[in-house]
Amino acid sequence: PWRTPALASFASYTLSHNLGLALITGGSARFRIYKAAGLSAGEIGSIIALASLTFWTGIGLLGGLGLVLHPEHIVLLGAAVPVPVQRVAGTGLVGFAMAPLLLRRFGVASAKIGGWKTPLPDAMQSAWMTLVAALDLAAACAALFVLLPDPQPALFPLVFLGYALALIVSQVTHVPGGVGVFEAVIIATVPGDKAQLLAAPLAYRVVYYLVPLGFAALLL
């Protein structure tokens, strides 16, 4: 029933957002819910793997399109990133997001890691999964965007690039909830008064992290 994956996805993403170490925290929530629903450990592992892949293809698609279609004045480590470099990087990200759609075309129907095997979605399923992930990330970024001191529509592509980068850095560092890391990346990439900008990610953390965590705890 749809309520089972809805609860599993909501609880797992909320826990992983707040606690970090997504495979352990969010994966544990999925395992608990799906195990109670009668799925095997292998099936649950496949769900976790495909959910993780879909999350990253969604970031790759939107981030890549942003770099290709709306290259902005991006400064990393004190140096401006040239527009051609942004477009090459964006093309690579879009290619990464589109790769799962082509696997079945080349006869790859499943992925094998050691003794574990998971079936891969077909091209249509992959397209829908990536699209849903992209829409979810765009909506999440929009929740942050409207909290900015002066949310000009033309600024959204740059804000999303900063948002995507903040998510990636938070995931890589495994800091619980990305506390401090997420805010620092947002402040560094979004133009404007830094003191005023700080309020937006702090309010966003309450709206998008802490409130859903309370609901997830009640549901679990």
N, C-alpha and C positions, 0 to 999 in steps of 0.2 A: 504493500500500500504506500501511496505517496507520502503519508505522514512519517513513515520510518526514515527514508532518506532525507526528508525535510528536517526532522529533528537531528539526525546524525550530522548533516552538513552544517546546520546552524550552530549546534553545540561545539562541533570540532573546530570550526573556523573561529568562533568566539574565544574558545580556550587557547588556541594557538596564537591568536592575535595578542592576547593579554599575557600569556606565560612564555611564549617563544618555544623553541624545540618542537616544531609543528608535528613531526612524525611521531613523537612520543606523546605529547599532550593531546593534540587533535586526533591522532591515530588511536589513542586509548579510548577516547569518547566514541569514535566510530566502531571500534572493536566491541565495546560494551553493548551498544545499541543493536548492531547487526548480528552479534552472537545471540542475543536474546530473540532476534527475529528468525533464527535458524540457519543463518549462513555459515559456511565453513571458513576456517582461517585463510585458506587460499583465495576464496571469493572476496573476503574482506580486504586482503592484501591487494587484490586487483582493483578494488574500488578506491583504496587509498592512493595507489600508484596513478590511476587515471585521473583522479581529482587533482593530484599535485601537478600532473602534466598539463591539465586543462587550465589551471591557475596561471602557469608560466606562459602558455601559448596566448592567453588573454592579454597578459602584460606585453608580450612580444608583439602582438598584432597592433594594439593601440599605441604603444611606445614607438614602434617602427614607423607606423603611419604618421605619427606626429613629427618624427625626425625627417621623414621624406617630404611631407607636404608642407610642414610649418617649421622649418629650421629656425631656431631662436638663438639669441645671444647667450650661449651657455658657457659658464666659466667653471672649470674643474681644476683644483689644485693651483689656483691663481692664473691659469692660462685659458684664453678663449679657445673654444673648439671650432675649427673652420667648418663652414657650411658643407663643403664636399665630404668631409669626414663624417659629419652627422648623417648625411644622406646614404653613405656607404654602410654605416652602422645600422641605420634604419632599414635598409634593404635586407641586411643580414637578419635582423630581428623578424621582419615579415616572413622571410624564408623559413626561419625556425618555426614560426607559428603555423605556416602552411604545410610543413613537412609531414605531420601526422595524416593529413588528407591524402598524401601520395603513397603511404606505406602499402595499402592494399593493392594499389595499382601495380606495385612491383612484387606482388605475391607474398608480402609479409603480413600474415594473419594473426600472429601472436608474438609475444616477447618472452624470451627464456633467460632466466638468471639462475644459474646453478640448477637445482631441482625444482624451481618454481616457474610456473608458466601462466601467463595471463593473455586472454584474447584481446585483440585490438579492435576498436570501433571501425566501421566502414567510413567511406569519405563523407557521406551525408551526416552520420552521427558525429564525426569529428568536427565538421563545419558548425553544426549546431552547438556543440560543447564549447568551441572556441568563441563563437558569437555570444553565447550566454555569459561566459567568463568576462569577455570584453565589456559587455553592457553592465555587468555587476561592478567591475572596476571603475567604469566611467561614472556610475551612480555614486560609488563610494567617494571618488574624487570630487564629485559635485557637492557632496555633503561637506567636504572641507572647503571647497571653492566659495560657497555662499557665506562662509564664516570669515573670509578675508576682509580687511578694512575697505577695500575698493575693488570688488569683483567685476572687472570689465570682461565681457564675453571674449574679446580678442586675446585675453590672457590665458584662457583655459588650456590650450595646447601646452604652453610652457609650464603651467601648474601641474598638469598631468605628468609631464616628463619628470618634474621634481618629485611628484607623488610616487611614481613608479620606481624611481631611483631610491627613494626613502624606504619603500617596501623591500627592495632587493638588498640594500645595505642592512636593514633590520633582520632579514632572513639569514644573511651570511654571518653576521656577528653573533646571532642567537642571544642577544640581550633580551631578557624577559620583557615582552611587549614592545621591544624597540625603544624603551624609555630613554629619552635624551638623544638617541641616534636619529629617530624619525624626525623629531622636532628640529634638530640641527641641520639635517639635509633640506627640509622644507624652507627654513629660514635662509639657508645659503643659496638656494636656487630660485626662489620667488623674489622678484624685485619689490622694493618698497621699504618703508621704515621698519627696521628689524624689531624694535620694541613693540610696535603695534602688531607685527606679524606673529609674534610669539603667542599672542592670545588665541589665534585661530587654531593651531594644532593642539593647544591645551583643551580648548572647548570641544574640538573634534574627538579627542581621546575620551572625554566623558560621554559624548553622544554615540560614538561608533564602537567604543571598546567597553567602557564600564557598565553602561546601561544594558547592552545586550548580554554581558556576562551575568548580570543579576537574573535576567530572564532565563538564560541557559541553565543556571544553577537551579532555579525553580522547576524547570521542565525536567531536568535530569533527576 
